[in-house]
């Protein structure tokens, strides 16, 4: 059982590295910027900048909805 857990951990670590490397790819970033919202991300992502996000949150609040946001940082390479 311990061997299976160790293998799962190694597979997860490898997949995480691959996903983060893909996300850092300039080609993938262009693809997501061009098509991401149309593929469904727009429903969950309020914006790429604080100003974009604040505008979306204001619109939701004006409609009577409570909303909040989170800064994502899975691929942060340096401290801010």
C-alpha positions, 0 to 999 in steps of 0.5 A: 500500500505504501508503494502505491501511495509513493507512486501516486505522489510521484505521478502527481508531482510529474503531472503538476510540473508538466501542467505548470510548464505548459502554463508558462509556455508563450504559445499556450498563453496566446491560445488562452488569451485568444480563446479562453473566455469562449471556451468557458473561462470567462464564467469563472475569471473576472479579469486579468487585472484588478481594474477588470475584476473590480468592474465585474464585481461592481456589476454583480453587486449592482445586480444584488449578488454578493461576490468576492475574488481570489488572486490565483498564483499557482505558477508564481516564480518569484515573490511579489 
